[in-house]
Amino acid sequence: MAASKIAITIDDKFLKQFDYLVKTKRFANRSKAIQDAVAEKLARLERSRLAQECAKLDAEFERSLAEEGFSAEIAEWPEY
């Protein structure tokens, strides 16, 4: 995968935490730690976007679509 260099400004508190993770071998280096953090954040945003879009759906309308065409057969189904 191609990579690009960027410069960032980061709060000293966060930098110390990143450096600790690198020092304790959780990440190979600062760059890898930041790459993983950005990738995780992007994945979370994508999942939350899907949840937001699903929340916009009308449950009753979706149910009617799912059951469309079954009305003739539903009388034949056993009661549970």
Secondary structure, 3 states (H helix, E strand, C coil): CCCCCCCCCCCHHHHHHHHHHHHCCCCCCHHHHHHHHHHHHHHHHHHHHHHHHHHCCCHHHHHHHHHCCCHHHHCCCCCC
